[in-house]
Amino acid sequence: MEQFNPCLRNFVAMGKNYEKALASVTFAAKGYFDALVRMGELASESQGSKDLGDVLFQMAEVHRQIQVQLEEMLKSFHNELLSELEKKVDLDSRYLTAALKKYQMEHKNKGESLEKCQAELKKLRRKSQGSKNPSKYGEKEMQFVETISSKQTELDTFIAEGYKTALSEERRRYCFLVDRQCAVAKNNSAYHGKGKDLLTQKIPVWQQACSDPNKLPERAMLLAQQMGSASLGGASPLHTSKSNLVISDPIPGAQPLPVPPELAVFMGSGMGHPRLMGPDGMSMVNGTTGVHGEEYWTDGGTISVSQVRPSSPQTQAQGQSQAQPQRQVSDVYSNTLPVRRPAPAKNKNPVGETRTLPRSSSMAAGLEKNGRARVQAIFSHAAGDNGTLLSFSEGDIITLLVPEARDGWHYGENEKNKMRGWFPFSYTRVVPESDNEKLKVNLHHGKSSSTGNLLESDASLPTPDYGLTARLLAQSLAQTRPRPYSMAGFGTQSQTT
């Protein structure tokens, strides 16, 4: 027992060092998760790595949940082990000192009483030996012998009971230490068990996502195919950016939209899609009237046109019969994504205009950020010491970085201070955006200019029917694929592409 408390103090000191090390790991893990989420956001902005961005978000969420369990284990280690032992060692030191002092005092009293009886017996025996009548002291001597025997038995019993009590007190202290360690081990088991369950479920999906680095997603392959065909045909490439979308081709097999009478004089009849016509009746592709054979996009590929003029009903019937094979080619593809057409550029002299350079896919990916939803805070929210939460004041505008809320929490960026984090979605309201504003933004980003058409003045084209364009825009936006989510709030749901 003399060495128990000093060793226990050393154990508590080492436990505090271990606790500090785990706290440092927790702090470093937060920075690690933020960096992993940032990598997922970069991957999500790429046309070829959107699914890997989803995987990175899921990895960050899984490791965040594991880290939360580690923090719970750390709290249990501090509250159920270190704090309890530290209180026990202080109280136990005073208790053991008092108990030892009491035992020594009682042992001393019993020992002195026994020694006194033994001294009296010796004195009595000396008197008996010098006396002429020894039998007179015999009875008294027997009484002292019995008293000494009882006191010796009492002292031996006291020593045995004291030893037994000391062993029991020692065992109680070791039992308490083992019990506290069992509580910590139980939380350790929960921590490792949850980590094992999460990783066992997710690792095969993650490995499948990166099993073939050379395999591009279907969306990226379609974009690359369209851009390659556009460069061969001389037309502008199709843009997949949400903010650059102007008019979408209908899904194969769907009925074409009706054309208003006021636009009929400006439309051609090729492939069943309305097209703007030049002053001389030629169809305009990318703001240029086709003088010779030009290629332009259809549902299933490209077709060549020489001069398209307002046609008679007989000519329109022939055009529809020629368009039918092209429709069959387009039916091979699944109804996944609409094909985007570039907005017609303004041109004063359509025949002599220099065509615009095709945009790169990186610009199309960058323009997707303009399509994110925005919400406005109706209550204030403070993150406190939690680095994963987002603070904002009433009236702040927040850009959503994930498509939907997770267990009532959303992930976004405060436009006021450019900070990102999770926040309660019920504290905000969606910022309304009218169809006209959407159209204005899309037309603004969808327009491309080159050196040639910057030097020329606006062309005197008839005013288009913006109501029709807005309807086509809304239909196309409904078919677009949402941006992958970021690290899900405090829920456990995750998805893969």
Order of alpha helices (4+ residues) and beta strands (2+ residues): alpha-alpha-alpha-alpha-alpha-beta-beta-beta-beta-beta-alpha-beta-alpha-beta-beta-beta-beta-beta-alpha-alpha-alpha
